[in-house]
Amino acid sequence: MRSALILTLSLACACVPSYSHLPPIEFEDLPYQSIAGQAWPARVVSLPGTAELHDMIEVPELSYVELNPEGKQTIVFLHGLGSYLKFWRYQLDHFAGRGYRVIAIDMIGYGKSSKPASFPYTMEAMGDAVRELLKQLEITKPILIGHSMGGQVSSSFAIRYPGEVAAVVLTAPAGFETFSSREKGWFKSVFSTELVKGTSEPGIWSAVKRNNFYRWLPEYEWLIEERVRLAGAKAFDQYAYAQVRSVQGLLETNFVRGNLEKITVPTLIVHGDQDRLIPNPFLHGGESRELMLAASARIAKSKLTTLADCGHTLQIDCHEEYNREVEQWLGQVAAP
């Protein structure tokens, strides 16, 4: 029985594509494009206000994509830890086609944005960068849609600047868990730049496919290929550092958890019932719905939606159901 299982696993592993033989790809060369292959031109803006606010050595540059600039209502998409704006690939054209002006951002440290060591990488600092971009683009009262880390940034933004957002969609959001000082210390000791840089290709497959998905499809393999090839990028060390610092920022949940009642705008919390990352599986475990229910109960104008058989990255994993739920809800609270 055991030998048969080993043989089965070996055959399965042999079918997994490998991308380590391909040349490295630089962050600035990542192909940002729709499902149909249409390119999304990425724009870059400097954020001197963010640099001054956080006493940075250099002025950070933020990369973003904009679709349907004529739309009357703006949606701003904020990605999660370790990813970039392309993780909204199934949403950008969809919502632009529904009449929304769509902005998708590469958070500082990720994608085609700069990766400065002097940026604090807290959720509040990331919100400050988003806010400066919105002011430069003269966008008032957007809808913030954030995934995981981007969800914690969106919650923090709505708490700090309640008059500057129209609605919030928190997609498998971080920020609701409690982490003790010992748990924070353990996490900081094990999650290092060496860990990020030393992850093997099989490890990347496990981290992306198993931890983030429940309905994995071969069409998602671009996620693996780009991550494997980025390991040879010139700025990969800076990216690894940004990811480690972001994890440290994510552990500081007291501000969001302590102020959920201050989110006064319409809020949709949507998550998958097969989320393997929230709650933290190493420290807490349990069902994500319990965490989301507790948070939703404290936000006056909130709705909680649980999508069946969906993993953590549900905007890809279950993109059709996700788009439908978000679109219907926005039609009730913030239609363009």
Buried (B, 14 or more C-beta within 10 A) or exposed (E): EEEEEEEEEEEEEEEEEEBEEEEEBBBBEBEBBBEEEEEBEBEEBBBEBBBEBBEBEEBBBBBBBBBBEEBEBBBBBBBBBBBBBBBBBBBBBBBBEBEBBBBBBBBBBBBBBBBBBEBBBBBBBBBBBBBBBBEEBEBEBBBBBBBBBBBBBBBBBBBBBEEBBBBBBBBBBBBBBEBEEEBBEBBEEEBBBEEBBEBEBEEBBEBBBEBBBBBBEEEBBEBBBBBBBBBEBEBBBBBBBBBBBBBBBBBBBEBBBEBBEBBBBBBBBBBBBBBBBBBBEEBEEEEBBEBBBEBBEBBEEBBBBBBEEBBBBBBBBBBEBBBEBBBEBBEEBBEB
